Amino acid sequence: MNVYDSVIKETRELLSSYRARELPVSKGKPWPLLKENEFLLQRDVAYELGIRTRPGVCYNAVTSDSKLLEQDRILLYGRDLPEIKNDTVFSRITFLHIDPIEDPNKAYQTVRRLDFTRFKVIPKGYMILSSSMENRENIRVSKKALKNGLDFTTIGKLFIDHYKKAARVNRAEIIFITEELNAIGQLEKVARKVEEITDAFDHILKGVVSDCDLCPLHPICDEVEELRQLHFLNCLP
């Protein structure tokens, strides 16, 4: 599974000029996970992550290249949860390492399952409002959760542990961004590229269009070598 490798490389390149804190994965606190999203009343909320009028992104990228993802990591650009006092911008990016999958259909199903997995991570006191259409998350953080010590080390560890319980996930890297980076606008384009790659993947497997010149996803296949090879194999008689 290497169709998203260019996404991982581009994301890292865009963030390379900014300083990140590496949070200790091993120090994540035990924290209750809910089965359904809780509704936090405004009086119970300390602040919100993800100002709706400001840019923000949320996307996953999967790879089978061990060199791209050698260990579990939590990276933070900006302030940690206990340091934030007011509503602020927010982005979350996740890289996942999985074993190689030869069957393209199983590979696509794994990508979809892992993308859906993020909706099952619901920390108590951390109300997540996700928009898959806009590739972003808005979070309400409760006063009680902050008082009990909730931080991004804990949130990141919860995501990593949950992903690693899912089929084939070996390692995960979670990136949190709580400051206004100039790169966010470019990361929004990367998020759209993730969507395009996944759509092209689905398009090819369904055999919707066999003529590349007629396919609206032709440009993304030209850019991602593995997709082009898969399309060629699916078009063979």
C-alpha positions in Angstrom: 0.0 0.0 0.0 2.0 3.0 -1.3 -0.6 5.1 -3.1 -0.6 7.7 -0.2 3.2 7.8 0.2 3.4 11.1 -1.7 0.9 12.6 0.7 3.0 11.7 3.7 6.1 13.1 2.1 4.4 16.3 1.0 2.8 16.8 4.4 6.2 16.5 6.2 7.8 18.8 3.7 5.2 21.5 4.3 5.7 21.2 8.1 9.4 20.9 8.0 10.0 24.7 8.5 8.0 24.7 11.7 9.0 23.5 15.2 7.1 20.6 16.7 7.1 19.2 20.2 7.3 15.4 20.3 5.0 14.2 23.0 5.9 10.9 24.9 3.6 8.2 23.7 4.3 6.1 26.8 2.9 8.8 29.1 -0.6 8.9 27.9 -3.0 8.7 30.8 -5.7 6.1 31.2 -8.9 7.8 29.9 -12.5 6.6 29.4 -13.7 6.2 25.9 -17.4 6.7 25.2 -19.5 4.6 22.8 -21.3 7.7 21.6 -20.4 11.3 21.3 -21.5 13.3 24.4 -23.2 16.7 24.2 -21.3 19.3 26.2 -23.3 22.3 27.2 -21.6 25.7 26.7 -21.3 26.2 30.5 -19.3 23.0 30.7 -16.9 23.9 27.9 -13.5 25.5 28.5 -12.9 26.3 24.9 -13.3 25.0 21.3 -10.6 23.7 19.0 -11.2 24.6 15.4 -12.4 28.1 14.7 -14.9 27.7 11.9 -13.9 30.9 10.1 -10.2 29.8 10.1 -8.6 27.1 8.0 -8.1 23.6 9.4 -7.6 20.1 8.1 -8.2 16.5 9.2 -7.0 13.5 7.1 -5.4 10.1 7.2 -2.7 8.6 5.0 -1.7 4.9 4.9 1.6 3.4 3.9 3.4 0.0 3.9 6.8 1.6 3.7 8.5 1.1 7.1 11.0 3.9 6.4 8.2 6.4 6.2 6.8 5.4 9.6 9.4 3.7 11.9 7.7 4.2 15.3 4.6 5.5 17.0 4.7 9.3 17.4 2.7 12.2 18.6 3.7 15.6 17.3 2.3 18.9 18.4 2.6 22.3 16.6 1.4 24.9 19.0 0.0 24.8 22.5 -1.1 21.7 24.4 -4.6 21.4 25.9 -3.7 22.7 29.4 -1.9 25.7 27.9 -4.9 26.9 25.7 -7.2 29.5 27.3 -9.5 30.5 24.4 -11.0 29.1 21.2 -8.2 28.3 18.8 -7.5 26.9 15.3 -7.1 23.1 15.1 -5.9 20.5 12.6 -5.2 16.7 13.0 -3.3 14.6 10.6 -2.7 10.8 11.0 -0.2 8.5 9.3 -0.7 4.7 9.6 1.7 1.9 8.8 0.1 -1.4 7.7 1.4 -4.6 6.2 1.5 -4.9 2.4 -1.8 -6.0 0.9 -1.6 -7.7 -2.5 -5.4 -7.8 -3.2 -6.4 -4.3 -4.4 -10.0 -4.8 -3.2 -8.8 -5.7 0.3 -6.4 -2.8 0.3 -9.2 -0.4 -0.5 -11.5 -1.9 2.1 -8.7 -1.5 4.7 -8.3 2.2 3.8 -12.0 2.8 4.2 -12.2 0.9 7.5 -9.2 2.8 8.9 -10.7 6.1 7.8 -14.0 5.2 9.6 -12.1 4.1 12.7 -11.4 7.7 13.7 -15.1 8.2 14.4 -14.9 5.5 17.1 -12.4 7.3 19.2 -14.5 9.4 21.6 -12.6 10.5 24.7 -14.8 11.7 27.6 -14.8 15.4 27.9 -13.5 15.8 24.3 -16.6 16.3 22.1 -15.6 15.8 18.4 -17.6 17.3 15.6 -16.3 15.8 12.4 -17.0 17.0 8.8 -15.8 14.5 6.2 -17.1 16.9 3.5 -14.8 19.7 4.7 -11.9 17.5 6.0 -11.8 19.1 9.4 -12.7 18.6 13.1 -14.1 20.9 15.7 -13.6 19.9 19.3 -15.3 21.0 22.5 -13.0 20.5 25.5 -14.7 20.3 28.9 -13.5 22.1 32.0 -13.7 18.9 34.0 -11.5 17.0 31.5 -8.8 19.7 31.7 -9.0 19.7 35.5 -8.5 15.9 35.4 -5.3 16.3 33.3 -6.5 15.8 29.7 -3.7 16.7 27.2 -2.7 15.8 23.6 -0.4 13.1 24.9 -3.4 11.2 26.2 -5.6 12.0 23.2 -2.8 10.9 20.8 -2.2 7.7 22.7 -6.0 6.9 22.6 -6.0 7.3 18.8 -2.8 5.2 18.4 -4.0 2.4 20.6 -7.4 2.3 18.9 -5.8 2.2 15.4 -3.4 -0.5 16.4 -6.4 -2.7 17.5 -7.7 -2.4 13.9 -6.6 -4.9 11.4 -3.1 -4.6 10.0 -2.1 -1.4 11.8 1.5 -1.6 13.1 2.4 2.0 13.9 0.7 5.3 13.9 1.8 9.0 13.9 -0.7 11.6 15.1 0.0 15.3 14.3 -1.9 18.0 16.2 -1.8 21.7 15.1 -3.1 24.5 17.3 -1.4 27.5 15.8 -2.0 29.4 12.6 0.6 28.1 10.2 1.0 29.5 6.8 1.1 25.9 5.5 -2.5 25.1 6.5 -3.8 26.4 3.1 -1.5 24.0 1.3 -2.4 21.2 3.7 -6.0 21.7 2.7 -5.0 20.9 -0.8 -3.2 17.8 0.4 -6.4 16.7 2.2 -8.3 17.1 -1.1 -5.5 15.0 -2.8 -6.2 12.2 -0.3 -9.8 12.2 -1.3 -8.9 12.2 -5.0 -6.6 9.2 -4.5 -9.2 7.3 -2.6 -11.9 8.1 -5.2 -9.6 7.1 -8.0 -8.8 3.8 -6.2 -12.6 3.1 -5.9 -13.2 4.2 -9.5 -10.5 1.8 -10.9 -11.7 -1.2 -8.9 -15.3 -0.7 -10.0 -14.1 -0.4 -13.6 -16.4 2.6 -14.1 -14.3 4.0 -17.0 -11.7 2.0 -18.9 -10.6 4.8 -21.2 -8.2 7.0 -19.3 -8.8 10.0 -21.6 -12.5 10.0 -20.6 -11.8 9.6 -16.9 -12.1 12.8 -14.7 -9.6 11.3 -12.3 -6.9 10.8 -15.0 -4.6 13.5 -13.5 -4.3 11.9 -10.1 -3.6 8.5 -11.7 -0.8 10.1 -13.7 0.6 11.4 -10.5 0.4 8.2 -8.4 2.4 5.4 -10.1 0.7 2.6 -8.1 -2.8 3.7 -9.3 -1.7 3.9 -12.9 -0.4 0.3 -12.7 -3.6 -0.9 -11.0 -5.7 0.8 -13.7 -3.6 -0.9 -16.4 -4.0 -4.3 -14.9 -7.8 -3.8 -14.5 -8.0 -2.8 -18.2 -6.3 -6.0 -19.4 -8.7 -8.4 -21.2 
